[in-house]
Amino acid sequence: MKALSISDASTVVLGLQDEIRRSEESRYDHRLHGVLLVAQGYSCGEVARLLGDAPRTVEYWVHRFEEQGLGGLREGSRPGRPGRLSPEQIQATQAALRQRPADFGLSGNLWDGKTLSAYLEEWHAVRLSARQCRRFFRQWEFRLRKPRPVIARADPERQMAHKKTPGTGSRSRGGSVGAR
């Protein structure tokens, strides 16, 4: 039988490894295969080379399987980096968002990422980027409203000349809808 090969194998391997890492179920299956190969007599180094993992990782899988059975291969909690704001600070910040920024000595009429970042730094001594602060609006289900642009000191006569309909409530007598 002719040996099969995959074109651009190095790219395909990276893509498949990414796909395995993407899903909790795929990672579990990947660990199962690793432990199965060790049970069939392969060394942890050989399994690691075949599966694209570190030998120490395969050793962890085998030890966890020996101690806990199949449950040891399941995905554990992955808490990630702890938050920079305490629950009390989050609660105070959410209460502040229900008020105006001016109530806290900040400029502007509406809350945005920059304003929230300035508030957190001044009131809670926590420095976060404006981008992270904008994420908080979504996470805490606050609407991030942007002010409408206002033309300051516009000339009313020029505005009236630019309008399609005449001002002062008079209607044109042309062939418009509803004319008699």
TORVEXFI-596932 format. One line per field, with one value per residue: residue number from 1; x, y, z of N, C-alpha, C in turn. Coordinates in pm, 1 decimal, always signed. Atoms other than C-alpha are relative to their C-alpha. Example, Ala and Ser with C-alpha at 12.3 -4.5 7.8 and 13.67 -1.06 7.14 Angstrom:
BEGIN
pos: 1/2
nxx: +89.0/-82.0
nyy: -119.0/-119.0
nzz: +0.0/-6.0
caxx: +1230.0/+1367.0
cayy: -450.0/-106.0
cazz: +780.0/+714.0
cxx: +90.0/-77.0
cyy: +120.0/+109.0
czz: +0.0/+73.0
END
This chain:
BEGIN
pos: 1/2/3/4/5/6/7/8/9/10/11/12/13/14/15/16/17/18/19/20/21/22/23/24/25/26/27/28/29/30/31/32/33/34/35/36/37/38/39/40/41/42/43/44/45/46/47/48/49/50/51/52/53/54/55/56/57/58/59/60/61/62/63/64/65/66/67/68/69/70/71/72/73/74/75/76/77/78/79/80/81/82/83/84/85/86/87/88/89/90/91/92/93/94/95/96/97/98/99/100/101/102/103/104/105/106/107/108/109/110/111/112/113/114/115/116/117/118/119/120/121/122/123/124/125/126/127/128/129/130/131/132/133/134/135/136/137/138/139/140/141/142/143/144/145/146/147/148/149/150/151/152/153/154/155/156/157/158/159/160/161/162/163/164/165/166/167/168/169/170/171/172/173/174/175/176/177/178/179/180
nxx: +84.9/-78.5/+4.1/+67.2/-61.8/+84.6/-75.1/-17.2/+27.0/-31.3/+113.8/+113.8/-23.1/+29.6/+144.5/+64.8/-30.1/+86.6/+137.0/+5.6/-5.1/+114.7/+118.0/-24.0/+18.5/-114.7/-117.0/+19.8/-29.8/-144.3/-63.5/+32.2/-89.2/-133.6/-6.2/+14.9/-129.2/-89.8/+46.6/-39.2/-143.2/-82.9/-50.7/+60.9/-70.1/+47.8/+138.3/-6.2/-44.9/+108.4/+117.3/-38.4/+3.8/-122.9/-2.1/+48.0/+145.9/+50.6/-20.1/+109.7/+122.3/-8.2/+11.7/+138.3/+82.5/-28.1/+57.2/+141.8/+72.5/+37.6/+30.4/-124.0/-31.1/+98.5/-46.0/+14.4/+34.3/-106.0/+48.7/-56.2/-56.5/+101.9/+43.9/-68.7/+97.2/+66.2/+146.2/+48.3/-33.1/+90.1/+132.2/-7.3/-15.0/+129.4/+84.9/-47.9/+42.5/+140.3/-3.2/-74.9/-143.5/-26.4/+20.6/-125.1/-104.9/-54.5/+58.0/+89.4/+136.4/+30.4/-109.9/-63.7/-114.7/-99.9/+54.3/+2.3/-139.3/-40.9/+71.7/-59.5/-132.2/+12.4/+79.8/-33.2/-144.4/-18.3/-24.9/+43.8/+6.3/+134.0/+57.5/+51.7/+117.4/+111.7/+47.4/+84.7/+135.5/+71.0/+3.8/+94.5/+123.8/+26.4/-10.8/-99.4/+63.5/-87.4/+78.6/+20.1/-73.0/+83.2/-57.8/+10.1/+27.5/+35.1/+79.9/+136.2/+44.3/-61.1/+63.6/+131.1/-20.2/-46.3/+106.4/+83.5/+133.9/-9.3/+19.8/+113.8/+124.6/+80.1/-19.4/-3.1/+127.1/-29.7/+63.4/-44.9/+98.6/+98.0/+40.7/+137.0
nyy: -118.0/-122.0/-89.0/-126.9/-118.1/-119.8/-115.5/-106.8/+71.5/-79.2/-90.2/+83.4/+43.1/-114.4/-20.7/+107.7/-21.4/-110.1/+51.6/+83.4/-88.4/-89.6/+57.9/+77.2/+141.2/+41.2/+11.5/+124.0/+109.6/-4.7/+60.2/+143.4/+63.7/+2.7/+103.5/+127.6/+34.6/+38.9/+131.5/+97.3/+23.2/-112.4/-84.2/-134.6/-79.9/+38.9/-48.2/-146.4/-31.3/+33.8/-86.6/-141.7/-58.1/+15.2/+126.7/-20.8/-7.7/+137.3/+58.6/-51.0/+70.9/+138.4/-4.0/-33.8/+115.5/+102.0/-41.9/-36.2/+67.5/-84.3/-135.4/-77.0/-52.6/-105.1/-138.1/-60.5/-142.6/-86.3/-127.2/-115.2/-108.9/-59.3/-133.6/-110.9/-67.9/+83.8/-7.1/-127.8/-103.7/+19.0/-49.0/-146.0/-51.2/+13.0/-106.4/-126.3/-7.8/-43.8/-144.5/-72.1/-10.6/-127.5/+19.5/+50.5/-93.3/+35.7/-76.8/+73.9/+23.7/+141.5/+90.5/+75.6/+75.7/-89.1/-56.8/+106.3/+25.3/-109.4/+20.8/+112.1/-38.2/-102.8/+39.8/+133.7/+20.0/+113.1/-51.7/+87.6/-71.0/-38.0/+115.5/+91.6/-64.4/+17.2/+137.7/+3.2/-43.9/+117.8/+104.7/-39.8/-29.9/-143.3/-45.2/-103.5/-94.0/-103.7/-121.8/-40.1/-123.6/-119.5/-113.3/-112.2/-135.3/+1.0/-113.6/+48.2/-35.3/+94.4/+129.5/-5.3/+0.9/+133.9/+97.8/+32.7/-53.1/-135.3/-9.9/-71.7/+76.1/-13.6/+111.9/-41.0/+27.6/+80.2/+130.2/+90.0/+92.7/-61.6/-134.1/-5.3
nzz: +0.0/+14.4/-116.4/+26.5/-60.4/+0.9/+47.5/-99.5/-125.3/-120.7/-22.5/-37.8/-138.7/-87.1/+1.4/-76.0/-141.8/-44.8/-10.5/-120.2/-118.1/-1.2/-62.8/-122.3/+34.9/+80.4/-88.8/-75.1/+92.3/+24.4/-117.5/+4.6/+97.1/-57.7/-103.3/+70.3/+60.0/-109.1/-44.5/+101.7/-6.7/+44.7/-109.0/-2.8/+101.2/+132.8/+11.9/+11.0/+134.9/+92.6/-18.4/+4.4/-134.0/-76.2/-72.9/-136.8/+8.0/+10.2/-133.0/-85.2/+36.9/-49.1/-146.4/-35.6/+32.8/-101.3/-128.2/+1.9/+107.0/+114.7/-48.5/-6.2/+132.8/+32.5/-11.4/-132.1/+4.9/+51.2/-50.3/+69.4/-79.9/-87.1/+37.1/-66.5/-85.6/-99.9/+15.0/-53.1/+97.0/+114.4/-40.3/-7.9/+136.1/+65.7/-55.5/+56.3/+139.8/+3.7/-21.6/+102.8/-29.8/-68.2/-143.7/-56.1/+36.6/+130.1/+109.7/+88.6/-47.4/+12.1/-30.0/+107.1/-49.1/-59.1/-122.9/-99.6/-36.5/-90.2/-126.8/-72.7/-49.2/-103.3/-115.4/-50.0/+19.3/+90.9/+134.1/+109.0/+127.6/+45.4/+70.2/-101.7/-59.7/+93.9/-16.9/-119.9/+36.0/+52.9/-102.3/-105.1/+71.4/+9.4/+138.0/+25.1/+91.9/+52.0/+23.1/+138.6/+28.8/-4.6/+70.3/-93.9/+48.4/+142.0/+42.7/+27.2/+135.2/+93.5/-22.9/+64.1/+143.7/+35.9/-21.9/+115.2/-25.4/-55.9/-144.6/-59.3/+4.6/+122.5/+91.2/+140.4/+66.2/+120.2/+12.4/-105.4/-54.3/-89.3/+46.1/+52.8
caxx: +0.0/+130.6/+220.6/-0.7/+126.4/-35.9/+74.7/+200.1/+208.3/+370.1/+81.9/-174.5/-16.3/-32.9/-395.4/-492.7/-314.9/-503.4/-830.2/-752.0/-674.1/-989.6/-1241.5/-1255.7/-1379.1/-1095.6/-834.0/-983.8/-969.9/-611.1/-513.0/-693.2/-489.2/-169.1/-242.7/-353.6/-20.3/+171.2/-43.2/+50.5/+419.0/+534.4/+750.4/+627.6/+894.4/+778.6/+413.3/+502.4/+686.1/+394.9/+126.1/+327.6/+332.4/+609.3/+722.3/+651.0/+292.0/+238.8/+387.0/+130.1/-151.0/-31.6/+9.1/-335.1/-486.9/-318.9/-445.8/-794.8/-885.2/-1061.2/-1173.5/-808.8/-794.9/-1099.2/-1050.7/-987.1/-1075.9/-873.1/-923.7/-694.9/-554.9/-733.9/-932.8/-782.1/-1102.8/-1242.4/-1615.5/-1664.0/-1484.9/-1695.9/-2014.1/-1903.3/-1805.8/-2138.9/-2315.7/-2096.8/-2192.7/-2553.7/-2450.8/-2283.9/-1904.0/-1919.1/-2044.1/-1697.0/-1503.5/-1451.2/-1505.8/-1771.6/-2141.8/-2140.3/-1930.7/-1686.1/-1372.3/-1138.6/-1365.8/-1412.7/-1036.5/-978.4/-1245.9/-1090.3/-744.4/-859.7/-1113.9/-981.8/-609.6/-646.6/-496.9/-679.5/-673.8/-968.0/-1014.9/-1051.2/-1295.6/-1506.2/-1520.7/-1667.2/-1961.7/-2054.9/-1971.3/-2181.4/-2457.4/-2427.5/-2485.7/-2194.6/-2362.5/-2176.3/-2289.3/-2433.8/-2227.5/-2365.7/-2307.9/-2233.1/-2372.5/-2518.7/-2679.1/-3060.6/-3115.7/-2870.9/-3032.6/-3376.9/-3241.4/-3097.4/-3420.2/-3640.5/-3961.9/-4029.5/-4024.7/-4289.1/-4545.3/-4671.5/-4718.1/-4640.5/-4937.5/-4776.2/-4867.1/-4765.4/-4950.2/-5266.5/-5298.5/-5649.1
cayy: +0.0/+342.4/+571.5/+876.5/+1225.3/+1557.4/+1862.0/+2146.5/+1911.2/+2160.3/+2407.8/+2130.1/+2003.4/+2352.7/+2390.0/+2052.9/+2127.0/+2457.5/+2274.3/+2025.5/+2307.8/+2498.4/+2256.4/+2109.1/+1779.1/+1766.3/+1826.2/+1539.9/+1308.4/+1416.9/+1322.9/+989.4/+908.1/+1001.1/+774.8/+496.6/+509.1/+495.9/+198.1/+27.6/+54.4/+383.1/+606.5/+950.3/+1105.8/+908.7/+994.9/+1360.0/+1364.2/+1191.6/+1420.2/+1742.9/+1796.0/+1823.5/+1496.4/+1640.2/+1711.8/+1349.5/+1245.9/+1470.2/+1303.3/+955.4/+1046.9/+1208.5/+905.4/+670.3/+873.3/+975.9/+753.6/+905.6/+1201.8/+1305.3/+1366.4/+1596.0/+1968.7/+2134.9/+2488.4/+2754.1/+3064.1/+3293.3/+3618.6/+3764.2/+4081.7/+4418.1/+4543.0/+4400.8/+4322.2/+4635.2/+4850.6/+4700.5/+4776.3/+5135.0/+5183.5/+5052.7/+5293.8/+5576.1/+5491.3/+5568.1/+5925.1/+6193.1/+6206.6/+6568.6/+6444.3/+6296.1/+6597.0/+6454.7/+6635.4/+6533.6/+6463.9/+6095.1/+5802.0/+5656.1/+5443.9/+5735.8/+5886.2/+5553.5/+5495.2/+5836.9/+5763.4/+5427.8/+5578.5/+5875.3/+5704.1/+5347.6/+5387.1/+5124.2/+5200.4/+5036.4/+5125.8/+5294.4/+4981.1/+4760.4/+5012.6/+4994.5/+4617.0/+4676.6/+4861.8/+4545.6/+4309.7/+4505.6/+4562.4/+4939.8/+5114.3/+5314.9/+5619.2/+5857.4/+6219.9/+6347.5/+6612.6/+6961.8/+7252.2/+7533.9/+7876.4/+7792.1/+8076.0/+8022.8/+8204.3/+7978.5/+7675.3/+7783.7/+7839.9/+7489.5/+7315.7/+7139.7/+7259.7/+7622.5/+7724.7/+7896.6/+7622.7/+7739.2/+7467.7/+7494.9/+7493.2/+7268.3/+6913.6/+6769.2/+6490.0/+6606.6/+6929.3/+7039.5
cazz: +0.0/-92.5/+199.5/+213.6/+282.4/+354.1/+161.3/+378.4/+678.8/+919.6/+874.5/+901.9/+1225.7/+1379.6/+1272.1/+1416.4/+1744.2/+1767.9/+1705.7/+1982.9/+2227.1/+2136.0/+2286.6/+2635.5/+2491.2/+2236.0/+2507.2/+2709.7/+2407.0/+2341.6/+2698.2/+2662.9/+2353.8/+2534.1/+2831.7/+2595.1/+2412.3/+2743.6/+2847.8/+2519.9/+2605.7/+2457.3/+2676.0/+2782.0/+2558.2/+2254.9/+2321.3/+2368.6/+2035.6/+1858.6/+2004.9/+1999.9/+2375.9/+2634.3/+2796.3/+3141.6/+3034.2/+2937.0/+3272.9/+3450.3/+3254.8/+3349.6/+3719.6/+3731.5/+3558.7/+3806.4/+4104.3/+3988.2/+3693.4/+3392.3/+3603.4/+3635.4/+3262.3/+3260.2/+3232.8/+3567.8/+3660.7/+3486.3/+3696.6/+3499.0/+3622.0/+3925.8/+3872.7/+3960.0/+4123.3/+4445.6/+4464.7/+4678.3/+4420.2/+4141.2/+4333.9/+4403.6/+4039.5/+3914.2/+4149.6/+4017.6/+3659.6/+3748.6/+3824.7/+3617.4/+3586.0/+3704.2/+4043.5/+4091.0/+3965.9/+3617.6/+3290.2/+3043.7/+3067.7/+2974.2/+3085.1/+2836.8/+2862.5/+2931.7/+3195.0/+3372.2/+3364.5/+3525.1/+3788.3/+3880.7/+3910.7/+4119.6/+4346.2/+4374.5/+4288.4/+4014.1/+3675.5/+3383.1/+3016.3/+2848.7/+2638.5/+2946.9/+3092.2/+2774.6/+2824.2/+3170.5/+3014.5/+2820.5/+3106.3/+3356.1/+3096.3/+3090.7/+2761.9/+2635.0/+2483.6/+2261.0/+2246.4/+1921.9/+1748.0/+1803.0/+1569.9/+1808.5/+1736.7/+1396.1/+1203.4/+1214.5/+879.8/+698.5/+861.4/+737.3/+386.0/+388.4/+497.0/+244.1/+409.4/+489.7/+853.8/+1072.0/+1018.3/+673.8/+415.2/+48.9/-189.6/-445.3/-528.6/-194.7/-17.0/+151.0/-50.4/-156.9
cxx: +88.7/-16.8/-63.9/+76.8/-96.5/+86.1/-2.0/-29.1/+26.3/-113.7/-122.0/+13.7/-33.0/-150.3/-74.4/+26.2/-83.7/-143.2/-16.1/-5.1/-126.6/-117.1/+39.7/-9.5/+118.4/+124.6/-8.8/+34.2/+150.1/+75.6/-26.3/+93.3/+142.1/+15.6/-13.1/+133.4/+101.6/-38.5/+39.1/+150.9/+89.1/+49.3/-68.4/+66.4/-47.3/-142.4/-1.3/+40.9/-111.0/-115.4/+33.7/-9.3/+136.2/-3.3/-53.4/-153.3/-60.9/+16.7/-109.7/-129.4/-1.5/-15.8/-143.9/-94.0/+18.2/-68.1/-152.1/-81.1/-31.3/-30.8/+123.9/+39.3/-97.9/+61.0/-24.3/-38.8/+122.1/-35.9/+54.7/+52.7/-108.9/-32.9/+72.8/-92.2/-61.3/-151.1/-58.1/+27.7/-90.2/-137.4/-2.0/+9.5/-131.8/-98.0/+40.9/-45.5/-145.6/-12.7/+79.5/+148.2/+34.2/-19.4/+126.2/+118.7/+65.5/-66.5/-88.7/-135.2/-36.3/+123.8/+51.1/+122.3/+102.8/-47.3/-3.1/+141.5/+50.0/-67.3/+66.8/+136.4/-10.8/-68.5/+40.1/+147.4/+29.2/+14.7/-37.5/-8.6/-145.1/-67.9/-58.2/-125.4/-121.1/-54.6/-91.5/-142.4/-81.9/-18.7/-104.2/-134.7/-42.2/+13.8/+103.3/-58.9/+100.7/-85.3/-12.4/+80.8/-96.8/+72.0/-21.1/-21.7/-26.9/-91.0/-139.9/-48.7/+58.0/-61.1/-135.1/+13.6/+37.9/-110.5/-81.8/-140.0/+13.2/-30.7/-129.2/-133.2/-81.6/+33.5/-0.2/-130.8/+20.1/-72.5/+44.6/-115.9/-92.4/-42.5/-138.7/-7.5
cyy: +123.3/+86.8/+132.7/+113.6/+117.0/+116.1/+108.9/-51.9/+85.1/+96.7/-77.8/-44.8/+113.2/+25.8/-104.6/+14.9/+113.9/-47.9/-86.2/+87.6/+83.6/-53.7/-82.8/-149.8/-53.2/-16.8/-128.1/-120.7/-9.9/-65.5/-150.4/-74.6/-9.6/-110.3/-138.4/-44.8/-41.3/-139.2/-109.0/-18.8/+110.7/+77.5/+136.9/+90.6/-30.2/+50.7/+151.3/+41.4/-27.0/+99.5/+149.0/+68.9/-18.4/-133.9/+12.7/+7.4/-139.3/-71.2/+45.0/-74.9/-140.0/-3.4/+30.5/-116.0/-110.0/+33.0/+12.2/-73.3/+95.7/+144.2/+87.7/+59.8/+108.5/+137.5/+51.4/+146.1/+77.6/+142.7/+122.4/+103.4/+59.6/+143.2/+107.1/+73.4/-99.7/+7.3/+132.3/+113.6/-10.5/+56.4/+152.7/+61.4/-9.2/+105.0/+135.3/+16.3/+42.4/+149.6/+64.5/+2.6/+127.8/-11.8/-49.2/+86.5/-31.0/+81.7/-88.8/-25.7/-147.7/-82.6/-64.0/-68.7/+86.9/+55.1/-105.0/-33.7/+106.1/-14.9/-109.9/+36.9/+98.6/-51.7/-135.1/-35.1/-125.9/+56.8/-106.2/+82.7/+34.4/-116.7/-100.4/+58.5/-10.1/-142.4/-11.2/+42.5/-118.3/-104.9/+31.2/+41.5/+145.9/+37.4/+109.7/+93.3/+104.7/+123.5/+29.4/+126.6/+118.2/+110.8/+121.6/+130.4/+4.0/+118.1/-48.9/+31.4/-96.6/-138.6/-4.9/-6.9/-140.2/-105.3/-21.3/+58.3/+138.4/-0.5/+69.6/-68.5/+15.1/-114.4/+52.9/-41.4/-82.1/-132.0/-99.1/-86.2/+76.7/+139.0/-6.4/+67.1
czz: +0.0/+125.3/-40.0/+65.9/-13.6/-45.7/+106.4/+140.7/+122.7/+32.6/+47.1/+145.4/+96.2/+7.8/+81.1/+150.3/+56.7/+19.7/+124.2/+124.7/+16.1/+82.5/+121.9/-29.2/-82.1/+86.3/+82.5/-86.5/-28.1/+116.7/+4.7/-95.2/+55.0/+103.3/-64.1/-60.3/+106.4/+49.3/-99.2/-8.2/-51.4/+122.2/-7.0/-103.4/-140.2/-23.5/-18.2/-140.6/-101.2/+6.5/-2.7/+134.5/+66.6/+74.5/+142.7/+3.2/-5.0/+134.6/+96.3/-29.5/+59.4/+152.0/+43.2/-30.1/+104.5/+132.7/-3.7/-106.7/-113.3/+41.1/+7.9/-133.4/-44.2/+24.4/+141.1/-13.2/-46.0/+39.1/-71.5/+97.5/+88.9/-43.6/+78.9/+96.1/+97.6/-22.3/+52.7/-97.9/-123.1/+32.1/+5.7/-139.9/-76.1/+51.7/-57.8/-144.4/-14.2/+27.5/-112.7/+36.1/+75.8/+151.2/+70.0/-39.6/-133.1/-108.3/-84.9/+64.2/+0.7/+32.4/-128.2/+59.0/+69.8/+134.0/+110.3/+46.9/+97.6/+136.3/+82.9/+57.5/+116.2/+126.2/+59.6/-14.8/-83.3/-140.2/-102.9/-127.3/-34.1/-70.4/+99.9/+64.4/-92.5/+7.3/+121.3/-31.9/-52.1/+108.4/+106.9/-58.1/+12.8/-146.3/-7.4/-104.0/-43.2/-27.0/-149.1/-25.6/-5.5/-74.9/+88.8/-74.7/-150.8/-30.6/-36.2/-141.9/-103.6/+17.0/-71.6/-152.1/-48.1/+11.8/-126.0/+15.1/+59.2/+149.9/+35.7/-23.3/-126.1/-94.1/-143.2/-66.5/-125.4/+4.7/+106.4/+50.0/+93.3/-43.0/-61.4/-130.3
END
